[in-house]
Amino acid sequence: MGRWEPNARGRLAEAALQLYSERGFEQTTVAEIARRAGLTERTFFRHYADKREVLFGSGELQELFVQAVAGAPESASPIDAMAVGLDAVCEMFADRHAHARKRQAVITANAELRERELIKLASVSAALADALRRRGVAEPAASLTAEAGVAVFKVGFERWIGAAEGRPMTQLVRESLAELKAVTAGHQGAPADGGSRGGDA
């Protein structure tokens, strides 16, 4: 039986992100990641299939997003159920701003990782659409709402990790959702200060 390594997965993830930031994703090897974490390559492969999976291996975001949408009040409209999911996901990122910025910088710098990120988001969208269908939302509304939810998350997240942005991610994502609602309601766009967003649904 292998030696138990406390928080091996987290240590490997942190070591990998440090190395990717310092040296670049392509230049970093699994052996270097394991060595930086004080672990073995064998331990690395017990937790991750390859060095990309250190950045994408956790299904935590998708699971949390889907569960929150599924658990929204039965009376909630599809977009309001999506809003419940968005709030839950924002909470997950509450204390991870520096980590999220560093991870995104690594992904942005590599075409293969950018493609993988798009695949991941497509998977999240498909899972959200399925959750909405289970709530009784018909097609194409389920898929459209799921895609909109992912787009709102993506825009809000990118604003949150922006260098000049100091506001909470929850606020930025809610603003993005309000903008989407304004656009679909036929307005030119919601005011920048959020003054007339109110309780419009």
C-alpha positions as CSV (number, residue, x, y, z in Angstrom):
1,M,0.0,0.0,0.0
2,G,1.3,3.4,-0.9
3,R,2.4,6.0,1.6
4,W,-0.4,8.4,2.5
5,E,0.5,12.0,1.5
6,P,-1.5,14.7,3.3
7,N,-3.3,16.9,0.7
8,A,-1.2,15.6,-2.1
9,R,-3.7,16.7,-4.7
10,G,-3.7,20.3,-3.5
11,R,0.0,20.4,-3.1
12,L,0.5,19.2,-6.7
13,A,-2.0,21.7,-8.0
14,E,-0.3,24.6,-6.2
15,A,3.2,23.4,-7.3
16,A,2.0,23.1,-10.9
17,L,0.5,26.6,-11.0
18,Q,3.7,28.1,-9.6
19,L,5.8,26.4,-12.2
20,Y,3.4,27.2,-15.1
21,S,3.5,30.9,-14.0
22,E,7.3,30.9,-13.7
23,R,8.3,28.8,-16.7
24,G,5.3,28.4,-18.9
25,F,3.0,25.4,-19.3
26,E,4.8,23.7,-22.1
27,Q,8.2,24.0,-20.5
28,T,7.1,22.4,-17.2
29,T,7.3,18.6,-16.8
30,V,5.3,16.3,-14.5
31,A,8.6,15.3,-12.8
32,E,9.2,19.0,-11.9
33,I,5.7,19.4,-10.6
34,A,6.1,16.4,-8.3
35,R,9.5,17.5,-7.1
36,R,8.3,21.0,-6.3
37,A,5.4,19.5,-4.3
38,G,7.8,17.1,-2.5
39,L,6.0,14.1,-4.0
40,T,6.7,11.4,-6.6
41,E,5.6,11.2,-10.2
42,R,3.6,8.1,-9.3
43,T,1.7,10.1,-6.8
44,F,1.0,12.8,-9.4
45,F,-0.6,10.2,-11.8
46,R,-2.7,8.8,-9.0
47,H,-4.4,12.2,-8.8
48,Y,-4.2,13.6,-12.4
49,A,-4.2,12.0,-15.8
50,D,-1.8,14.6,-17.2
51,K,-0.4,18.0,-16.5
52,R,-3.4,19.8,-18.1
53,E,-5.8,18.1,-15.6
54,V,-4.1,20.0,-12.8
55,L,-5.9,23.1,-14.2
56,F,-9.1,21.3,-15.3
57,G,-9.5,18.1,-13.3
58,S,-12.0,19.3,-10.7
59,G,-15.6,19.1,-11.5
60,E,-16.5,21.2,-8.4
61,L,-17.7,24.2,-10.4
62,Q,-20.0,22.2,-12.6
63,E,-21.4,20.1,-9.7
64,L,-22.1,23.2,-7.6
65,F,-23.6,25.1,-10.4
66,V,-25.9,22.3,-11.4
67,Q,-27.0,21.4,-7.9
68,A,-27.8,25.1,-7.1
69,V,-29.9,25.4,-10.3
70,A,-31.7,22.1,-9.6
71,G,-32.4,23.2,-6.0
72,A,-33.8,26.6,-6.9
73,P,-37.5,27.2,-5.8
74,E,-40.0,25.5,-8.0
75,S,-41.6,28.8,-8.8
76,A,-38.4,30.3,-10.1
77,S,-38.3,31.1,-13.8
78,P,-35.5,29.4,-15.8
79,I,-33.3,32.6,-15.8
80,D,-33.9,33.1,-12.0
81,A,-32.9,29.5,-11.4
82,M,-29.8,30.2,-13.3
83,A,-29.2,33.2,-11.1
84,V,-29.3,31.0,-8.0
85,G,-26.6,28.8,-9.6
86,L,-24.5,31.8,-10.5
87,D,-24.6,33.1,-6.9
88,A,-23.5,29.7,-5.6
89,V,-20.5,29.6,-8.0
90,C,-19.5,33.1,-7.1
91,E,-19.3,32.0,-3.4
92,M,-16.9,29.3,-4.4
93,F,-14.5,31.9,-5.8
94,A,-14.8,34.3,-2.9
95,D,-11.3,33.8,-1.4
96,R,-9.6,32.7,-4.6
97,H,-9.0,35.9,-6.5
98,A,-5.2,35.6,-6.7
99,H,-5.3,31.9,-7.6
100,A,-8.0,32.5,-10.3
101,R,-6.0,35.3,-11.9
102,K,-2.8,33.2,-12.0
103,R,-4.6,30.2,-13.4
104,Q,-6.3,32.3,-16.1
105,A,-3.0,33.9,-17.1
106,V,-1.6,30.5,-17.7
107,I,-4.6,29.4,-19.8
108,T,-4.6,32.6,-21.8
109,A,-1.0,32.1,-22.8
110,N,-1.5,28.7,-24.3
111,A,-3.8,27.8,-27.2
112,E,-4.3,24.2,-26.2
113,L,-5.4,25.3,-22.7
114,R,-7.8,27.9,-24.1
115,E,-9.4,25.2,-26.2
116,R,-9.7,22.9,-23.2
117,E,-11.3,25.8,-21.2
118,L,-14.0,26.1,-24.0
119,I,-14.6,22.4,-23.9
120,K,-15.0,22.6,-20.1
121,L,-17.5,25.5,-20.4
122,A,-19.5,23.6,-23.1
123,S,-19.7,20.6,-20.6
124,V,-21.0,22.9,-17.9
125,S,-23.6,24.3,-20.3
126,A,-24.8,20.9,-21.3
127,A,-25.1,19.8,-17.6
128,L,-27.1,23.0,-16.8
129,A,-29.5,22.5,-19.8
130,D,-30.1,18.9,-18.5
131,A,-30.8,20.3,-15.0
132,L,-33.3,22.8,-16.4
133,R,-35.0,20.1,-18.5
134,R,-35.4,18.1,-15.3
135,R,-37.1,21.1,-13.8
136,G,-39.6,20.9,-16.7
137,V,-38.1,23.6,-18.9
138,A,-38.7,22.7,-22.6
139,E,-36.3,23.1,-25.5
140,P,-34.9,25.3,-26.8
141,A,-35.5,27.4,-23.7
142,A,-33.4,25.0,-21.5
143,S,-30.3,25.1,-23.8
144,L,-30.6,28.9,-24.5
145,T,-30.8,29.6,-20.7
146,A,-27.9,27.3,-20.0
147,E,-25.7,29.0,-22.6
148,A,-26.8,32.4,-21.3
149,G,-25.8,31.4,-17.8
150,V,-22.4,30.3,-18.9
151,A,-21.9,33.5,-20.9
152,V,-22.9,35.6,-17.9
153,F,-20.5,33.7,-15.7
154,K,-17.6,34.1,-18.2
155,V,-18.1,37.8,-18.6
156,G,-18.5,38.4,-14.9
157,F,-15.4,36.2,-14.1
158,E,-13.3,38.1,-16.7
159,R,-14.3,41.4,-15.2
160,W,-13.5,40.1,-11.7
161,I,-10.0,39.0,-12.5
162,G,-9.3,42.3,-14.3
163,A,-6.4,44.3,-12.9
164,A,-8.5,47.3,-12.1
165,E,-11.5,45.5,-10.7
166,G,-11.8,45.3,-6.9
167,R,-15.5,44.5,-6.5
168,P,-16.8,41.1,-5.4
169,M,-17.4,38.6,-8.2
170,T,-21.0,38.2,-7.1
171,Q,-21.7,41.8,-7.8
172,L,-20.1,41.7,-11.2
173,V,-21.9,38.5,-12.2
174,R,-25.2,40.0,-11.1
175,E,-24.5,43.1,-13.2
176,S,-23.8,41.0,-16.2
177,L,-27.0,39.1,-15.7
178,A,-28.9,42.4,-15.4
179,E,-27.3,43.6,-18.7
180,L,-28.4,40.4,-20.4
181,K,-32.0,40.9,-19.1
182,A,-32.0,44.4,-20.3
183,V,-30.8,43.4,-23.8
184,T,-33.4,40.6,-24.1
185,A,-36.1,43.0,-22.9
186,G,-35.2,45.3,-25.9
187,H,-33.3,48.0,-24.1
188,Q,-30.0,49.4,-25.3
189,G,-28.3,48.3,-22.1
190,A,-28.7,48.7,-18.4
191,P,-27.2,51.9,-16.8
192,A,-23.7,51.5,-15.6
193,D,-24.6,52.4,-12.1
194,G,-27.3,49.7,-11.9
195,G,-29.8,52.4,-10.9
196,S,-32.8,51.1,-12.8
197,R,-32.1,47.3,-12.6
198,G,-34.3,47.0,-9.5
199,G,-36.3,43.8,-9.5
200,D,-36.8,43.5,-13.2
201,A,-37.0,39.9,-14.2
